[in-house]
């Protein structure tokens, strides 16, 4: 089964969420899934991200989106790039599950009708919902 892990985390990075993303991809690949990780290219130089994160299973594919240092505009550009990738998957008829923690990327995947799964560490709460 094909699993596309959608992440706006920078790889490589010193942030904890980037470690989590790499370890999750390694775990999914160890279970026999064909995993492709879409992530942002980090500003931190690194030749081997698998070694940087001490990932045991190197069988998953890393596809990096360009890094835009401009905060809001950069996130919008990366989300647009992710949408283009997802639309191309839909047009080519690629099958698989689109997984991640980023609601914007997963909304982009759900919009053209691709199957999605979201990982939540807590239920989102808005003050206006109380």
Buried (B, 14 or more C-beta within 10 A) or exposed (E): EEBBBBBBBBBBBEBEBBBBBBBBBBBBBEEEBBBBBBBBBBEBEEEEBBEBBEBEBEBBBBEBBEEBEEEEEBBEBBBEBBBEBBBEBBEEEEEBBBBBBBEBBBEBBBEEEBEBEBEEEEEEEEEEEE
